[in-house]
Amino acid sequence: MNIVQVIDYFYNAIVDPEKLSQIVAVEERKHFAISAVVIAVVVFMDIVAQSLLSVQSGFFYYKLTYGFVALFLINILCIVLYAGLLTITLQIAGYQASGGFIINALALAQIPRMFIVPVVLIFHSLYFAPVFFYSLGSLALVLWSIIIAMRCLSQRYSLEPIKAIGYLAAPVIAAGVMGFLIFVAGVMVVIGLLS
């Protein structure tokens, strides 16, 4: 993979997600490496952005190494689990969903999240509420990533944008309901044991 192809991924993710969807759909396995690199850079940028918000101690170097590895693995696991749930949801709805495409699309949709460091750095340099703008910038960049994922899904599976948003939200809603039910069952067990 040469530098022109890497720039093409970044450009298409930011400007033309439909074209990114077409590129990723061609050979799904070929794009796993760049997807992993994108997630690694996003995790690194998030750690750097958080480090700008306060004075760092000696623990920062552990956070930068072990924390990076842990957050990278957690992000990969979350994307794979979410892609699996989304693939199942789309297949139940009658689409020929591919897990490899969805993993790559979700990972490459994270490209805008790399811009958190410039956002924080600008407001940190101006001494103007960097923590607030870190939160606001993170939210805005996550929403941008969701829009990119939605546009990739709607192009690949010929979905209307509102349906693509619904399919993207379905696994999150299902996981939230399951988590709530597990929490309620756990509370009931604890109350039963205490009484």
C-alpha angles and dihedrals in degrees: 000000000000131000093260091060091049091050088048090057092050094044094048093045091055102034109021116019091171090063089046088054090053092049093049093045093061099068114001099187092051091065099053093090095054089044090056091047091051091052091047092051092046091052092047092049091049091052091048092048091051091048090058091060097068143013111281126230129201088277089073092081091055089047090050094052110027093026090052092052092046094047091045092053092044091051092048091048092049092049092048093048093045091046089051092052091045091049091051091047093051093045091051087051089055102259124131093239120183120209093209093055093048093048091051094044092050093046095047090046086067091070094101090058088072088075094071093096095060090047093052093040093055094052093038090055091049092047087230113140099301093175092054092048091046088057094042093045092048091051092048092048092048089051089050089052091051090051091051091050090047092051091048092051094045091051096045098045098028093243128160110247093248091053091048090053089049092051091047090051097045097078091045092050092046091049090048092051092047091048091050092049091049090049092050091048090050092050090049091051092049092048090048091051093048096049 
